[in-house]
Amino acid sequence: PRSLCGARSEALVHISDWYPTFATLAGAVPSDDANISGAVYPIDGVDVWPMLIGVNATQPRPITVVTEVSAIEVVAHSGGS
């Protein structure tokens, strides 16, 4: 949107989120489920456009893994192994 021209966002976005975001903006339905050995897996990304334009301030996924270290920290803080 024109109102966001030159604006910055500090939101964390995973690379897998760009596909569903751009697909949705283009009017496509990003539902390219993968069929692997008979099991169906949905795409991993989420549409982050509402978060980027400020309509929704909430991160659309509970965890955004940025590095291997952050993944280890999330597991450690959640009590997992």
BALOBA-1460 file (C-alpha; in Angstrom, 3 decimals):
// residues 81
<rec num="1" residu="p" x="0.000" y="0.000" z="0.000"/>
<rec num="2" residu="r" x="1.082" y="3.568" z="-0.732"/>
<rec num="3" residu="s" x="0.844" y="4.445" z="2.965"/>
<rec num="4" residu="l" x="3.709" y="2.045" z="3.716"/>
<rec num="5" residu="c" x="6.070" y="3.380" z="1.053"/>
<rec num="6" residu="g" x="9.495" y="3.752" z="2.694"/>
<rec num="7" residu="a" x="8.350" y="2.019" z="5.883"/>
<rec num="8" residu="r" x="10.336" y="-0.686" z="7.687"/>
<rec num="9" residu="s" x="9.158" y="-3.772" z="9.518"/>
<rec num="10" residu="e" x="10.953" y="-5.605" z="12.299"/>
<rec num="11" residu="a" x="8.706" y="-8.656" z="11.829"/>
<rec num="12" residu="l" x="10.405" y="-12.048" z="11.560"/>
<rec num="13" residu="v" x="9.434" y="-13.827" z="8.363"/>
<rec num="14" residu="h" x="10.646" y="-17.281" z="7.372"/>
<rec num="15" residu="i" x="11.626" y="-17.913" z="3.742"/>
<rec num="16" residu="s" x="8.812" y="-20.474" z="3.460"/>
<rec num="17" residu="d" x="6.292" y="-17.685" z="4.153"/>
<rec num="18" residu="w" x="7.001" y="-15.770" z="0.955"/>
<rec num="19" residu="y" x="5.366" y="-18.352" z="-1.350"/>
<rec num="20" residu="p" x="1.914" y="-18.292" z="0.288"/>
<rec num="21" residu="t" x="2.139" y="-14.526" z="0.792"/>
<rec num="22" residu="f" x="2.933" y="-13.742" z="-2.863"/>
<rec num="23" residu="a" x="0.521" y="-16.403" z="-4.137"/>
<rec num="24" residu="t" x="-2.313" y="-14.898" z="-2.102"/>
<rec num="25" residu="l" x="-1.459" y="-11.377" z="-3.280"/>
<rec num="26" residu="a" x="-1.574" y="-12.650" z="-6.887"/>
<rec num="27" residu="g" x="-5.001" y="-14.194" z="-6.309"/>
<rec num="28" residu="a" x="-3.774" y="-17.787" z="-6.326"/>
<rec num="29" residu="v" x="-4.578" y="-20.376" z="-3.673"/>
<rec num="30" residu="p" x="-1.285" y="-21.599" z="-2.150"/>
<rec num="31" residu="s" x="-2.345" y="-25.162" z="-1.461"/>
<rec num="32" residu="d" x="0.345" y="-27.199" z="-3.152"/>
<rec num="33" residu="d" x="0.190" y="-30.127" z="-0.761"/>
<rec num="34" residu="a" x="3.033" y="-32.607" z="-1.176"/>
<rec num="35" residu="n" x="2.249" y="-36.294" z="-1.474"/>
<rec num="36" residu="i" x="5.238" y="-38.206" z="-0.091"/>
<rec num="37" residu="s" x="4.990" y="-41.994" z="0.085"/>
<rec num="38" residu="g" x="1.211" y="-41.779" z="0.303"/>
<rec num="39" residu="a" x="1.180" y="-39.182" z="3.094"/>
<rec num="40" residu="v" x="-0.041" y="-35.664" z="2.317"/>
<rec num="41" residu="y" x="1.810" y="-32.717" z="3.830"/>
<rec num="42" residu="p" x="0.620" y="-29.110" z="3.529"/>
<rec num="43" residu="i" x="2.976" y="-26.297" z="2.606"/>
<rec num="44" residu="d" x="4.928" y="-24.980" z="5.577"/>
<rec num="45" residu="g" x="4.553" y="-21.262" z="4.930"/>
<rec num="46" residu="v" x="1.861" y="-18.847" z="6.066"/>
<rec num="47" residu="d" x="0.543" y="-15.632" z="4.519"/>
<rec num="48" residu="v" x="2.323" y="-12.835" z="6.403"/>
<rec num="49" residu="w" x="0.891" y="-9.917" z="4.401"/>
<rec num="50" residu="p" x="-1.586" y="-8.831" z="7.127"/>
<rec num="51" residu="m" x="1.296" y="-8.686" z="9.615"/>
<rec num="52" residu="l" x="3.573" y="-6.767" z="7.223"/>
<rec num="53" residu="i" x="0.985" y="-4.075" z="6.502"/>
<rec num="54" residu="g" x="0.005" y="-3.701" z="10.156"/>
<rec num="55" residu="v" x="-3.531" y="-5.107" z="9.922"/>
<rec num="56" residu="n" x="-2.598" y="-7.900" z="12.317"/>
<rec num="57" residu="a" x="0.239" y="-7.318" z="14.789"/>
<rec num="58" residu="t" x="0.292" y="-10.955" z="15.865"/>
<rec num="59" residu="q" x="2.877" y="-13.316" z="14.391"/>
<rec num="60" residu="p" x="0.900" y="-15.889" z="12.305"/>
<rec num="61" residu="r" x="3.036" y="-18.795" z="13.500"/>
<rec num="62" residu="p" x="3.897" y="-19.649" z="17.113"/>
<rec num="63" residu="i" x="7.642" y="-19.924" z="16.406"/>
<rec num="64" residu="t" x="9.799" y="-18.476" z="13.637"/>
<rec num="65" residu="v" x="13.099" y="-20.332" z="13.557"/>
<rec num="66" residu="v" x="15.792" y="-17.962" z="12.342"/>
<rec num="67" residu="t" x="18.907" y="-20.042" z="13.026"/>
<rec num="68" residu="e" x="19.771" y="-23.446" z="14.405"/>
<rec num="69" residu="v" x="20.650" y="-21.730" z="17.679"/>
<rec num="70" residu="s" x="17.183" y="-20.174" z="17.974"/>
<rec num="71" residu="a" x="15.611" y="-23.592" z="17.347"/>
<rec num="72" residu="i" x="17.705" y="-25.086" z="20.141"/>
<rec num="73" residu="e" x="16.764" y="-22.187" z="22.471"/>
<rec num="74" residu="v" x="13.047" y="-22.663" z="21.772"/>
<rec num="75" residu="v" x="13.295" y="-26.366" z="22.598"/>
<rec num="76" residu="a" x="15.308" y="-25.685" z="25.747"/>
<rec num="77" residu="h" x="12.850" y="-23.024" z="27.004"/>
<rec num="78" residu="s" x="9.830" y="-25.196" z="26.248"/>
<rec num="79" residu="g" x="11.221" y="-28.069" z="28.303"/>
<rec num="80" residu="g" x="11.754" y="-30.321" z="25.264"/>
<rec num="81" residu="s" x="14.859" y="-32.281" z="24.455"/>
